[in-house]
Amino acid sequence: MKKLLFSLLCLIIIILSVSAVNAGTIAAGTCGAQGDNLTWTLD
């Protein structure tokens, strides 16, 4: 039972780490039909 819980915890940590790394790749963009309505940047 402890091995199962440990494995699940490790899996969750890995998934969250990968998500955090991928979230940093989108740091700027545009929104709108033609792309000229809104420009945004993450600080």
PDB file of N, CA, C and O in Angstrom:
ATOM      1  N   MET A   1       0.825  -1.199   0.000  1.00  0.00           N
ATOM      2  CA  MET A   1       0.000   0.000   0.000  1.00  0.00           C
ATOM      3  C   MET A   1       0.868   1.262   0.000  1.00  0.00           C
ATOM      4  O   MET A   1       0.550   2.235  -0.683  1.00  0.00           O
ATOM      5  N   LYS A   2       1.955   1.244   0.760  1.00  0.00           N
ATOM      6  CA  LYS A   2       2.843   2.400   0.807  1.00  0.00           C
ATOM      7  C   LYS A   2       3.506   2.633  -0.545  1.00  0.00           C
ATOM      8  O   LYS A   2       3.703   3.777  -0.956  1.00  0.00           O
ATOM      9  N   LYS A   3       3.850   1.547  -1.236  1.00  0.00           N
ATOM     10  CA  LYS A   3       4.476   1.696  -2.554  1.00  0.00           C
ATOM     11  C   LYS A   3       3.506   2.318  -3.545  1.00  0.00           C
ATOM     12  O   LYS A   3       3.907   3.126  -4.383  1.00  0.00           O
ATOM     13  N   LEU A   4       2.243   1.952  -3.458  1.00  0.00           N
ATOM     14  CA  LEU A   4       1.240   2.515  -4.353  1.00  0.00           C
ATOM     15  C   LEU A   4       1.071   4.009  -4.093  1.00  0.00           C
ATOM     16  O   LEU A   4       1.035   4.802  -5.034  1.00  0.00           O
ATOM     17  N   LEU A   5       0.969   4.388  -2.846  1.00  0.00           N
ATOM     18  CA  LEU A   5       0.830   5.806  -2.509  1.00  0.00           C
ATOM     19  C   LEU A   5       2.063   6.604  -2.926  1.00  0.00           C
ATOM     20  O   LEU A   5       1.946   7.718  -3.437  1.00  0.00           O
ATOM     21  N   PHE A   6       3.223   6.039  -2.709  1.00  0.00           N
ATOM     22  CA  PHE A   6       4.471   6.692  -3.100  1.00  0.00           C
ATOM     23  C   PHE A   6       4.529   6.855  -4.617  1.00  0.00           C
ATOM     24  O   PHE A   6       4.946   7.903  -5.110  1.00  0.00           O
ATOM     25  N   SER A   7       4.120   5.839  -5.350  1.00  0.00           N
ATOM     26  CA  SER A   7       4.123   5.903  -6.818  1.00  0.00           C
ATOM     27  C   SER A   7       3.159   6.961  -7.319  1.00  0.00           C
ATOM     28  O   SER A   7       3.487   7.719  -8.231  1.00  0.00           O
ATOM     29  N   LEU A   8       1.971   7.017  -6.732  1.00  0.00           N
ATOM     30  CA  LEU A   8       0.999   8.032  -7.129  1.00  0.00           C
ATOM     31  C   LEU A   8       1.501   9.440  -6.828  1.00  0.00           C
ATOM     32  O   LEU A   8       1.323  10.349  -7.639  1.00  0.00           O
ATOM     33  N   LEU A   9       2.116   9.622  -5.691  1.00  0.00           N
ATOM     34  CA  LEU A   9       2.670  10.918  -5.335  1.00  0.00           C
ATOM     35  C   LEU A   9       3.755  11.339  -6.320  1.00  0.00           C
ATOM     36  O   LEU A   9       3.792  12.489  -6.757  1.00  0.00           O
ATOM     37  N   CYS A  10       4.622  10.421  -6.663  1.00  0.00           N
ATOM     38  CA  CYS A  10       5.683  10.716  -7.639  1.00  0.00           C
ATOM     39  C   CYS A  10       5.090  11.078  -8.998  1.00  0.00           C
ATOM     40  O   CYS A  10       5.559  12.007  -9.656  1.00  0.00           O
ATOM     41  N   LEU A  11       4.072  10.354  -9.412  1.00  0.00           N
ATOM     42  CA  LEU A  11       3.433  10.630 -10.692  1.00  0.00           C
ATOM     43  C   LEU A  11       2.802  12.013 -10.703  1.00  0.00           C
ATOM     44  O   LEU A  11       2.922  12.739 -11.690  1.00  0.00           O
ATOM     45  N   ILE A  12       2.138  12.383  -9.628  1.00  0.00           N
ATOM     46  CA  ILE A  12       1.514  13.701  -9.536  1.00  0.00           C
ATOM     47  C   ILE A  12       2.575  14.801  -9.581  1.00  0.00           C
ATOM     48  O   ILE A  12       2.387  15.819 -10.247  1.00  0.00           O
ATOM     49  N   ILE A  13       3.669  14.604  -8.886  1.00  0.00           N
ATOM     50  CA  ILE A  13       4.745  15.598  -8.878  1.00  0.00           C
ATOM     51  C   ILE A  13       5.334  15.758 -10.272  1.00  0.00           C
ATOM     52  O   ILE A  13       5.613  16.876 -10.704  1.00  0.00           O
ATOM     53  N   ILE A  14       5.523  14.658 -10.971  1.00  0.00           N
ATOM     54  CA  ILE A  14       6.080  14.725 -12.327  1.00  0.00           C
ATOM     55  C   ILE A  14       5.120  15.451 -13.267  1.00  0.00           C
ATOM     56  O   ILE A  14       5.547  16.285 -14.065  1.00  0.00           O
ATOM     57  N   ILE A  15       3.843  15.142 -13.176  1.00  0.00           N
ATOM     58  CA  ILE A  15       2.852  15.794 -14.042  1.00  0.00           C
ATOM     59  C   ILE A  15       2.799  17.295 -13.764  1.00  0.00           C
ATOM     60  O   ILE A  15       2.742  18.095 -14.698  1.00  0.00           O
ATOM     61  N   LEU A  16       2.817  17.679 -12.506  1.00  0.00           N
ATOM     62  CA  LEU A  16       2.784  19.101 -12.167  1.00  0.00           C
ATOM     63  C   LEU A  16       4.053  19.815 -12.618  1.00  0.00           C
ATOM     64  O   LEU A  16       3.995  20.969 -13.042  1.00  0.00           O
ATOM     65  N   SER A  17       5.183  19.151 -12.531  1.00  0.00           N
ATOM     66  CA  SER A  17       6.441  19.753 -12.968  1.00  0.00           C
ATOM     67  C   SER A  17       6.433  19.995 -14.468  1.00  0.00           C
ATOM     68  O   SER A  17       6.852  21.056 -14.931  1.00  0.00           O
ATOM     69  N   VAL A  18       5.965  19.029 -15.216  1.00  0.00           N
ATOM     70  CA  VAL A  18       5.899  19.174 -16.669  1.00  0.00           C
ATOM     71  C   VAL A  18       4.922  20.274 -17.043  1.00  0.00           C
ATOM     72  O   VAL A  18       5.186  21.046 -17.965  1.00  0.00           O
ATOM     73  N   SER A  19       3.806  20.359 -16.350  1.00  0.00           N
ATOM     74  CA  SER A  19       2.820  21.402 -16.622  1.00  0.00           C
ATOM     75  C   SER A  19       3.405  22.782 -16.349  1.00  0.00           C
ATOM     76  O   SER A  19       3.162  23.719 -17.109  1.00  0.00           O
ATOM     77  N   ALA A  20       4.163  22.911 -15.287  1.00  0.00           N
ATOM     78  CA  ALA A  20       4.758  24.202 -14.942  1.00  0.00           C
ATOM     79  C   ALA A  20       5.781  24.629 -15.990  1.00  0.00           C
ATOM     80  O   ALA A  20       5.872  25.810 -16.324  1.00  0.00           O
ATOM     81  N   VAL A  21       6.538  23.688 -16.502  1.00  0.00           N
ATOM     82  CA  VAL A  21       7.536  24.007 -17.528  1.00  0.00           C
ATOM     83  C   VAL A  21       6.831  24.423 -18.818  1.00  0.00           C
ATOM     84  O   VAL A  21       7.243  25.390 -19.461  1.00  0.00           O
ATOM     85  N   ASN A  22       5.786  23.713 -19.200  1.00  0.00           N
ATOM     86  CA  ASN A  22       5.071  24.039 -20.432  1.00  0.00           C
ATOM     87  C   ASN A  22       4.317  25.350 -20.322  1.00  0.00           C
ATOM     88  O   ASN A  22       4.152  26.042 -21.327  1.00  0.00           O
ATOM     89  N   ALA A  23       3.861  25.706 -19.156  1.00  0.00           N
ATOM     90  CA  ALA A  23       3.139  26.961 -18.983  1.00  0.00           C
ATOM     91  C   ALA A  23       4.054  28.155 -19.227  1.00  0.00           C
ATOM     92  O   ALA A  23       3.581  29.209 -19.651  1.00  0.00           O
ATOM     93  N   GLY A  24       5.338  28.015 -18.972  1.00  0.00           N
ATOM     94  CA  GLY A  24       6.282  29.102 -19.180  1.00  0.00           C
ATOM     95  C   GLY A  24       6.593  29.365 -20.636  1.00  0.00           C
ATOM     96  O   GLY A  24       7.147  30.416 -20.960  1.00  0.00           O
ATOM     97  N   THR A  25       6.256  28.448 -21.524  1.00  0.00           N
ATOM     98  CA  THR A  25       6.584  28.644 -22.928  1.00  0.00           C
ATOM     99  C   THR A  25       5.657  29.631 -23.611  1.00  0.00           C
ATOM    100  O   THR A  25       6.032  30.226 -24.621  1.00  0.00           O
ATOM    101  N   ILE A  26       4.459  29.819 -23.085  1.00  0.00           N
ATOM    102  CA  ILE A  26       3.523  30.780 -23.661  1.00  0.00           C
ATOM    103  C   ILE A  26       3.587  32.041 -22.814  1.00  0.00           C
ATOM    104  O   ILE A  26       2.894  32.150 -21.803  1.00  0.00           O
ATOM    105  N   ALA A  27       4.410  32.983 -23.221  1.00  0.00           N
ATOM    106  CA  ALA A  27       4.613  34.186 -22.424  1.00  0.00           C
ATOM    107  C   ALA A  27       4.006  35.418 -23.062  1.00  0.00           C
ATOM    108  O   ALA A  27       3.925  36.466 -22.421  1.00  0.00           O
ATOM    109  N   ALA A  28       3.577  35.316 -24.312  1.00  0.00           N
ATOM    110  CA  ALA A  28       2.981  36.466 -24.984  1.00  0.00           C
ATOM    111  C   ALA A  28       2.096  35.959 -26.103  1.00  0.00           C
ATOM    112  O   ALA A  28       2.254  34.834 -26.578  1.00  0.00           O
ATOM    113  N   GLY A  29       1.165  36.798 -26.518  1.00  0.00           N
ATOM    114  CA  GLY A  29       0.300  36.395 -27.609  1.00  0.00           C
ATOM    115  C   GLY A  29      -0.686  37.478 -27.979  1.00  0.00           C
ATOM    116  O   GLY A  29      -0.660  38.581 -27.433  1.00  0.00           O
ATOM    117  N   THR A  30      -1.561  37.143 -28.920  1.00  0.00           N
ATOM    118  CA  THR A  30      -2.596  38.065 -29.360  1.00  0.00           C
ATOM    119  C   THR A  30      -3.938  37.348 -29.331  1.00  0.00           C
ATOM    120  O   THR A  30      -4.005  36.126 -29.461  1.00  0.00           O
ATOM    121  N   CYS A  31      -4.994  38.115 -29.161  1.00  0.00           N
ATOM    122  CA  CYS A  31      -6.357  37.591 -29.153  1.00  0.00           C
ATOM    123  C   CYS A  31      -7.184  38.411 -30.120  1.00  0.00           C
ATOM    124  O   CYS A  31      -6.950  39.608 -30.287  1.00  0.00           O
ATOM    125  N   GLY A  32      -8.140  37.779 -30.751  1.00  0.00           N
ATOM    126  CA  GLY A  32      -9.036  38.481 -31.651  1.00  0.00           C
ATOM    127  C   GLY A  32      -9.129  37.764 -32.982  1.00  0.00           C
ATOM    128  O   GLY A  32      -8.333  36.873 -33.279  1.00  0.00           O
ATOM    129  N   ALA A  33     -10.102  38.157 -33.776  1.00  0.00           N
ATOM    130  CA  ALA A  33     -10.349  37.494 -35.046  1.00  0.00           C
ATOM    131  C   ALA A  33      -9.167  37.659 -36.004  1.00  0.00           C
ATOM    132  O   ALA A  33      -8.765  36.703 -36.667  1.00  0.00           O
ATOM    133  N   GLN A  34      -8.624  38.846 -36.073  1.00  0.00           N
ATOM    134  CA  GLN A  34      -7.496  39.105 -36.963  1.00  0.00           C
ATOM    135  C   GLN A  34      -6.173  39.192 -36.208  1.00  0.00           C
ATOM    136  O   GLN A  34      -5.128  39.411 -36.820  1.00  0.00           O
ATOM    137  N   GLY A  35      -6.203  39.024 -34.895  1.00  0.00           N
ATOM    138  CA  GLY A  35      -4.994  39.128 -34.095  1.00  0.00           C
ATOM    139  C   GLY A  35      -4.614  40.545 -33.747  1.00  0.00           C
ATOM    140  O   GLY A  35      -3.528  40.770 -33.213  1.00  0.00           O
ATOM    141  N   ASP A  36      -5.478  41.520 -34.034  1.00  0.00           N
ATOM    142  CA  ASP A  36      -5.132  42.920 -33.772  1.00  0.00           C
ATOM    143  C   ASP A  36      -5.995  43.549 -32.683  1.00  0.00           C
ATOM    144  O   ASP A  36      -5.941  44.761 -32.478  1.00  0.00           O
ATOM    145  N   ASN A  37      -6.791  42.741 -31.983  1.00  0.00           N
ATOM    146  CA  ASN A  37      -7.677  43.289 -30.958  1.00  0.00           C
ATOM    147  C   ASN A  37      -6.989  43.460 -29.614  1.00  0.00           C
ATOM    148  O   ASN A  37      -7.212  44.460 -28.932  1.00  0.00           O
ATOM    149  N   LEU A  38      -6.157  42.501 -29.220  1.00  0.00           N
ATOM    150  CA  LEU A  38      -5.555  42.528 -27.899  1.00  0.00           C
ATOM    151  C   LEU A  38      -4.205  41.831 -27.955  1.00  0.00           C
ATOM    152  O   LEU A  38      -4.078  40.746 -28.523  1.00  0.00           O
ATOM    153  N   THR A  39      -3.215  42.452 -27.370  1.00  0.00           N
ATOM    154  CA  THR A  39      -1.887  41.836 -27.218  1.00  0.00           C
ATOM    155  C   THR A  39      -1.604  41.724 -25.755  1.00  0.00           C
ATOM    156  O   THR A  39      -1.807  42.684 -25.013  1.00  0.00           O
ATOM    157  N   TRP A  40      -1.129  40.554 -25.303  1.00  0.00           N
ATOM    158  CA  TRP A  40      -0.880  40.326 -23.886  1.00  0.00           C
ATOM    159  C   TRP A  40       0.502  39.751 -23.678  1.00  0.00           C
ATOM    160  O   TRP A  40       1.069  39.111 -24.563  1.00  0.00           O
ATOM    161  N   THR A  41       1.040  39.993 -22.478  1.00  0.00           N
ATOM    162  CA  THR A  41       2.346  39.485 -22.070  1.00  0.00           C
ATOM    163  C   THR A  41       2.292  39.092 -20.615  1.00  0.00           C
ATOM    164  O   THR A  41       1.744  39.824 -19.791  1.00  0.00           O
ATOM    165  N   LEU A  42       2.853  37.949 -20.292  1.00  0.00           N
ATOM    166  CA  LEU A  42       2.947  37.525 -18.902  1.00  0.00           C
ATOM    167  C   LEU A  42       4.235  38.067 -18.298  1.00  0.00           C
ATOM    168  O   LEU A  42       5.292  38.006 -18.925  1.00  0.00           O
ATOM    169  N   ASP A  43       4.151  38.589 -17.099  1.00  0.00           N
ATOM    170  CA  ASP A  43       5.337  39.112 -16.416  1.00  0.00           C
ATOM    171  C   ASP A  43       5.934  38.059 -15.516  1.00  0.00           C
ATOM    172  O   ASP A  43       6.941  38.310 -14.854  1.00  0.00           O
TER     173      ASP A  43
END
